[in-house]
Amino acid sequence: MFECQDRTYVLATPNPNPGYCTYWTHLDLTILKHFAFDVLGLAVPDAVT
């Protein structure tokens, strides 16, 4: 997970296609963290911003 210069947060996850990633983005970090946990089963630590 990382933050872009425009304050958009990005979560990169493996893609079923070898060598590719899927990028999930949102302007609200809390919403993206909840999405990662609820949909993908990924717990994102609070220290990641």
N, C-alpha and C positions, 0 to 999 in steps of 0.2 A: 504494500500500500504506500502511496506517496501523494504529495500535494503539488499541483501545478502552479505556475506563476499567477494564473487567473483565479486562484483559490478553489479550483475544482479538485476533488479528491479522486484518486484512481486506485482500484484494486485489480491486480493482474492475477489470473488463475490459469491453471493448465487447461488446454483445449483438447478434446478427443482426437484431433488431428495432430500427429507428431510434428513437433517443431513450431507449433502455434500457441498463442495465449489468447485468452478472452479478457477484455478490459471492461470493467464495470465502473461507471463514473457517477458522481453526484456532487452537488454543491454543499450538501450537509453531511459532515463526517459521521454524525450520530446515525443518520438514516442508512448510510452505506455500511456502517458496522453492524447494524441490526439486520440488514439484508444479507450480509456475509454470514451471519450466524443462523438466521432463520431459514434461508434458502440453500446456502452452500455448506452449512455446518462448520464454518470457520470462525474461531474466536480471535478477534483482533485486539491485541493489548492496548491499553489506554496510552501508552508511551509513544505509539506510532501515530504521527500526525504529518 
